[in-house]
């Protein structure tokens, strides 16, 4: 049994990871910023720690005694200064690891985190990886995840109203995809593993071209000819803002689409042999997509 702390509250990854670790008999603490989550966390058999992941004092206190930590920075730390806010949270984690004496960390990162430009919101993770690499006596696994299947839920209004799906990248680029459940499985494996040094592990469930996953998702909702439409950068930016995304975040996602199109996000993944170890394929996720639809 290990004492393990996981951040990310009970989101798509955290809830699954907490269940796995508790079932394995570990003493699990789940960090959340929402006190309303305490009951749900405790119902899983875990302990709740309520506070901000940008608060070094809170994190240090929470991490004391932890034999391993799953470090996940929130995907959107405010509508402005998003990259800097993300990096600042990473700095808070790093300082807390040192203060609390944590020597095993599994960080949720992303494909494309090897690049220092042109990757949109992933840039923050690039900088955090660099910060963690400088930590002495802390063994870190950078868990570089593919594009979340669950992001496709955001496309449901477009599919319903326009009967298209799309983005500012080609229908023929190969995109690594991942299910949060597969991330949780991989994170649990790494938290249990005896690993030394700084290591990268890719976690990807499937690799598909947009034209292919458009067809699979379309078939699941009765649209057998659902096309993938490549938008211009301007169209993508405007569409996301009309859907309610703040301008800065919409701009970052537009840049990420450019990074997909230029293969920046997949470059190192492909150099490593395009490892696919997740179990949930696009056809499996299509069932969830249809239920949400």
N, C-alpha and C positions, 0 to 999 in steps of 0.2 A: 504493500500500500504506500502511495505517495501523497504528500500534501501538494495539491495543484491548484493554482489560481488561473482563472480564465477571464478575459475581458471581452466585451462585446455584448454583454447582457444576455437576454434570451432571444436574440435574433435568429435568423435562419441557420447560422453556424453554431452560435453559442448554445442554443437549446439542444441541438443534436449532440454536440460535444459533451455537454454536461451529462446528458443521459448515458452516453457511452462510458465516461469516466466513473460515474457513480456506480454503474453496473459492474465495472471492473473492481470495485471496492475501494476506490481512492477517496481521500478527504478533499472535497472540491469546494472552492469558494468562487462565486460568480460576481464579478464587478458590474454594477449597474448605476446609471445616473438617476434612475427612476425608482423612488421608494415604493411605488405601487407594484413593483415586480417582486418584492420580498416574498410574498406568499407563494407565488408561482415557483420561485427559485427553491424555496424550502420544501415545496411539494415534490420536487424532483429528488430530494435527499441531499441537496447542496446547501452551503451557507451563502448568505448575501452580504455584500459589502457595497454600501451606497456612497457614491462620490464621483468626482470628475476625473477623467483620465488625463487632464492637464494639471492636476493638483499633485505636486511631487510629495508633499507631506502625507496626503491621503494614500497615495500609491505605495509609498515606502512602508507605512504602517500595515497596509493590506498584504504586501509581499513578504513581510517578515516570516520566516519559517517555511516559505514555499520552496519546494524542491524543483518545481518547474512552473513556468508561466507561459500562457498563450497570450501573446500581445497583438491586439487588433485595434488600430486607430479608427475612429468613426469615419464613414465615407464622405460626410459633408459637415465640416466644422464651421458652420456659418455661411452666409451668402457672399461674403467678401473675404479677401486674403486667405483663400481656402488652402493653397499650398503651404503658406507660412504657418497657418494654424495647425495643419497636419504635422508639419515638421516639429513645431513646438510641442505637440503631444508626444511625438517620438522622443524628443529630448527629455521630457518629463519622465517617460518610461525608463530611459537609459539611466537617468540620475537615480531613480527609485531602485532599479536593479542593484546599483552599486551600494546605495545606502542600506538596502535590506539584505545584501549578501546573496542575491539570486545568482546561480551559476548555470542554469539551463533555461533557455528561452526558445519558443517557437513563434516566429513572427509571421503574420498573414501579410504577404506581399502580392505581387502580380506579375504576370508576363509583361515584358517591356520595362521592368524596373532596372534593367541593366543600362538603359539609356538616360542621359542627363538632359534631354530636351525632346520636344515634339511628341510627348505621350499624354498630354492633358493631366488629369488628376493623379495619374500614376507617378508623376514626377516627385510628389511628396514622399512616396514609398522608396523611391531611389535614394533620396537624401537620408531617410531613416535607416535604410540598409547600411549606408556609409557610416552613420553614427554608431550603429551596433557593431560594425566590424572593428571599430576602435576600442571596444570594451575589452578590458583584460580579465581573464579568468571567468569569462561568460561564454558558454558554448551556445551557439545560435544556429537554428535551422530557418532559412528564409523560405517560407512556403509560398512559392509563386503560383498563384491560381490563374486559371483561364477566365474568360468572359462569363459572368454568371448567367446561367439560364434564366434566373428569376428577373433579370433586366428586361426580358421579352414581355413581361407583364405590362411594362410601360407602353408597349406598342399596341395593346389591345384596342384603345380608342381609334387609332389610325386604321387598324384592320377592320374594325366594325363600320366605320363611317366612310372610308375610302376604298376598302377592300384591296389595300396594298400594305406592304411592309418595306422598310428601307432605312438607309443611312447614307452618310457621305463617303462610302467606300464601295468598291466593286463587288458585284455578285459572285466573282470568281476567286476572291482571296480566300485562303484557308484560315479559319478562325478557331483557336482553341477554346472550347467551352467547358464549363464545369458546373456541377450541382453542389449547392451548399452541404448536402449530406456527405458527399465524397470528400469535401474539404474537412469536415468534422472527423471522418474516419482517418484521413491522413494525419491530421493534427494530433489525434489520440495516439496513433502509432509513434509519432515523433516525440511526444511528451513522455512516452514510456521507454523510448530508445536511449541507449547509452551512446551518445554522440559527442565527439570532441571537435573543437575548432568552429569555424564558420562554414556552413554548408548551404547549398541551394538544392531544393527539391521542387520540381514542378508537379502540380496536381491539376490534371485535365481529365475530363470525363469522355470527351468526344472532340473530333476535329472535323468541321464541316464548312463548306462554302455557303454563303448566304442564300444563293439560289436553291440549294438543297434543303436548308432548314426552313426556308419560306414554304417550300412544298409540303414538308412534313407537318409544320404547324398549321398550314392552311387546310390540309386534309383532315386534321383533328377537329377543325371547327366547320367543316362542310364547304370549304373554299378550295377546291382541288387545283385551281389555277392561280392561287395567290402569288403575285409576282414580287420579286425583290426590285425595288426602285432605287437607283443610285442618285441621291440628291446632290446638288452643289453644296459647297460649304455654307454659302449664304442661306440657302433653303433650309439646311439642317439647323443652323443657328436660329433663324427666325421661327421655325417650327417648334423648337424646344422652348423658346421664350414664350410663344403663344400658349404652350402647354403649362406654363407656370414656373419654369426653371429660372432662377436668377441669371442675369446676364453673364456674370463671371463663370458660373458653373456651366451654362450652356456653351460658353466659349471653350472651356476646358474639354467638354465632351466632343465638341467639334474638332478640336485638335487631336483628341484620341482617335477619332474616326480617320483623320489624316494619317495618324501613326499606323492604324490597321492597314490602310491602303498602301502605305509605303513599306510595309512588312517590318517596321520597327518593333512592333509588339511581339512579333513571332520570330524575330531573327535568332536570338540565343536559344529559344525553345527548339527551333529547327536544328540548330547546330548541335544540340544535345540529343538529337535523334527523335524529336517529337514524341516524348514518352506520354502514353495515355494509360493511366492506372485506375481511373475512376470507373464505377460500375454503371452509373446512370447515363444512358445514351439519349440522344435527342428524341428518339421515338418514345422513350419512357417519359421524358419531360413533357412531351406533347399532350399526354393524358392530363397532367396538371394544368397545362396551358388551357386546354379545353374546359376544364372545370372552372377555372378563373374567368374564362370568356363568358 
